[in-house]
Amino acid sequence: MVTGRLESLSEQELMDCDGTLDHGCGGGLMDFAYAYIVGNQGIHTDADYPYLMEEGDCKEKQPHSKVVTISGYEDVPENSEVSLLKALAHQPVSVGIAAGSRDFQFYKGVNKMIKCHLP
């Protein structure tokens, strides 16, 4: 928001490094990802820490890499269009889908293939 440019942030860094709150391919929550970014004092861009389609080892902060920071986050009340519009006016917004319902059990289409090697 500060720069006026949309930055693509590293999903891979969250998968590799946020093991305390989220669990890579084992799942997690947006709030936990935001808490990781705040506590880690930022996250790399996707260009500096690209998506590999599998969990890997955490690469600590790399010199000369771009790191994007956030100062906080908030949840928007469910089904509140007015609250969503207010949030959009001040910061980027993430949207989650409750995928545990029967509607998603047989879903086969994906945009990004994720290979997870779970124990």
N, C-alpha and C positions, 0 to 999 in steps of 0.2 A: 504494500500500500504506500509506503514511504517513497519508493522509487517510481511508482506509476507503471512498472513493468510486471507482467505475470511471469513468475519463476516456477519451473517444474521442479519439485523437491524430490529427494531421493527416497523412494519406497524401500530400496535395497538397504539403506542405512537403518531404517526402522526394523527391517527383518533381521539384520545381522547384529545390531547393537542394543536394541531395546528388549533385553531379556528379562528385566526385572518386572516391568508392568505388562508388556505384551509378550507374545510367544511365537513370533515369526509365522511360519505356516500353521502353527497350532491355534492361531487366532489372537484377537485383541480388540481394543476399543479405540475410537477416535480420541476420546478424552485422555486415554493413557498415552497415545502417540503425542498429543499436544504437551502433556506433562513431561514426557521425555525430552521434547525439543526445548522447552523452557529450562528444565534442569540441566540439560547438556549445553546450554548457552548457544543453541542453534542446530541447524541441520544442513548438510551439503546439498547442492543442487544435483539434479539427476545427471547433468553433464559431467560433474566431478565424481559422482559415486553412482554409476549406472546400474540399471536393473538387470539382473542376471538370470531370472526365472528359477532361482533356487537359493536356499539359505547358505550363507558363507560365514567366514570369520569377520569380526568387526574390525574395520580399518579406522584407527583413531584419526583425529583431525590431521589433515594433510596440509603441509605448507603450500601456499599459493592457491589454495582451493577457496571457492566462494562458499561462505556459510550464511544462511538466512536465519534471522532470529525472530522470535515472537515474544511479546510481553505477557500474553495471557490468552484466554479463550473463554467462551461461555456457551451454555446450552440454550437452544431456543425451545420454548414450550411446544409440545406436539400440537399440530393442527392450528397453529396461530400464524396466519399469513401476515398480519401486522407486525408481529415480532420478527418474522423472517425478513421482511422488507427493511425493518430498522437495522437488523444485523448486516444485511447486504450493503447498506449505506456506509458501514464503518469498517468492515473487514471481509476477507474471503469466508466462504461458508462451505462446510463439508456436509454431505448427506449420507446417511447410513440406511441400509435396508435390513429389516428383520428377516433374515433368510432361513430361519428355522421352521417356517410354516410348510404345510403340505404342498403349496404352490411351487416351492423351489426344490422339492425332493427329486423331481425328474427333469430339471432344467439341464440342457445340454450345451447351450451356446455360451461362448466366452470370448472376451476381447483379448485378454492376455492369458497365455497358458502359464500356470505356476506349477513347477515341479517341487514337491515337498517330500523330503525323506524323513518321515516321522518314526520315532522308535516303536 
